[in-house]
């Protein structure tokens, strides 16, 4: 089973506290906990390159900060991040600017925004 990754952004302080408690109760690790954003991971598979995961999460956090909306944006990135990890498996010189990482993250965020807008 794969690790589960969740990004929630554009959070108000009170809402953020609710999500933090939820993630704690559901045994998620909070990877990024910034003013308006949380990236959490539920571990099901420890057989991944943690250095690659760190680069992906840092890139994701950096890119997510650029998307500002009035609504909360909740994105399940499980499929996307696990796919990226499989694509770069076994490689050593992975950078934050690697197109295989940035393109996939941009696509995932864009799809979530579109879905969010269609729900209006």
PEGI-V613209 format. One record per pair of residues at least 24 apart in sequence whose C-alpha atoms are under 10 Angstrom apart, sorted by the first residue. I is the first residue (numbers start at 1). GAP is how many residues later the second one is. Records with the same first field share a line. If there is no record, write none. Layout:
I=GAP, GAP
This chain:
1=42, 43, 44, 45
2=40, 41, 42, 43, 44, 45, 46, 76, 77, 79, 80
3=38, 39, 40, 41, 42, 43, 44, 45, 74, 75, 76, 78, 79
4=24, 36, 37, 38, 39, 40, 41, 72, 73, 74, 75, 77, 78
5=24, 25, 26, 34, 35, 36, 37, 38, 52, 70, 71, 72, 73, 74, 75, 76, 77
6=24, 25, 32, 33, 34, 35, 36, 68, 69, 70, 71, 72
7=24, 25, 30, 31, 32, 33, 34, 50, 53, 54, 57, 66, 67, 68, 69, 70, 71, 102
8=25, 28, 29, 30, 31, 32, 56, 64, 65, 66, 67, 68
9=25, 26, 27, 28, 29, 30, 52, 55, 56, 58, 59, 60, 62, 63, 64, 65, 66
10=25, 26, 27, 28, 54, 55, 57, 58, 59, 60, 61, 62, 63, 64
11=24, 25, 26, 27, 59, 60, 61, 62, 63
12=24, 25, 60
13=24
15=57
31=26, 27, 30
32=25, 26, 28, 29
33=28
34=27, 31
36=29, 36
37=24, 27, 28, 35, 36, 37
38=36
39=35, 36, 37, 38
40=36
41=36, 37
42=36
48=34, 37, 38, 41
49=36, 37, 39, 40, 41, 42
50=35
51=41, 43
52=32, 33, 36, 37, 38, 39, 40, 41, 42, 43, 44, 49
53=28, 29, 31, 32
54=42
55=39, 40, 41, 42, 43, 46
56=25, 28, 29, 38, 39, 40, 41, 42, 45, 46, 49
57=24, 39, 44, 48
58=38
59=36, 37, 38, 39, 42, 43, 46
60=36, 41, 42, 44, 45, 46, 49
62=34
63=39, 42, 43, 46
64=41, 42, 45
67=42, 43, 46
69=44
71=45, 46
72=44
73=36, 39, 40, 43
74=35, 38, 39, 42
75=33, 34, 36, 37, 38, 41
76=32, 33, 36
77=28, 31, 32, 35
79=29
80=24, 25, 27, 28
81=24, 27
